[in-house]
């Protein structure tokens, strides 16, 4: 038991470090929120275009499509449950938006580029990544290494269209751990769909 707990603890630390590395190098303290902040905040006196150009300048690549992910929300959810069972942090990272995908494919089409919701990419990324980090750490602590059985994924009937992106959520997953009774809960944030690929916007959840 001690060996299993130690291994789980190391995996939790590993993914927390991986998410932190992908996070922006802002000097501002992070403000944890979900992937759709409801409060309008003006990020800076600088234009959004300038803030976005500066944010993109810190990135190593310019993706034109989502990399990884899955072909449907259900397959994406099954992949997450399987990765939790296997404590597979590489797959967990593959299923969620990267910093570069956020900058080039997601953020430019959000309402946060326009008044009254203006929020620069640096701050919005911090909010999303902070909640995603907390969410996945909690999922690994609670379910990492347990055999998880998928039953039902319930999402809104219609998605929100943002340019070429379709954003779906919040979704509820009905699943069971090992021989336990099934339960329904939100275990991730929104899902982005683009060009037939689906990824999690974040791992913000109810735990």
Buried (B, 14 or more C-beta within 10 A) or exposed (E): EEEEEEEBEEBBEEBBEBBEEBBBEEEEEBEBBBBBBEEEBEBEEEEBEEBBEEBBEEBEEEBEEBBBBBEBBBEBBBBBBBBBBBBBBEBBBBBBBBBBBBBBBBBBBBBBBEEEBBBBBBBBBBBBBBBBBBBBBBBBEEBBBBBBBBEEBEBEEEBBEBEEBBBBBBBBBBBBBEEEEEEEEBBBBBBBBBEEBBBBBBBBBEB
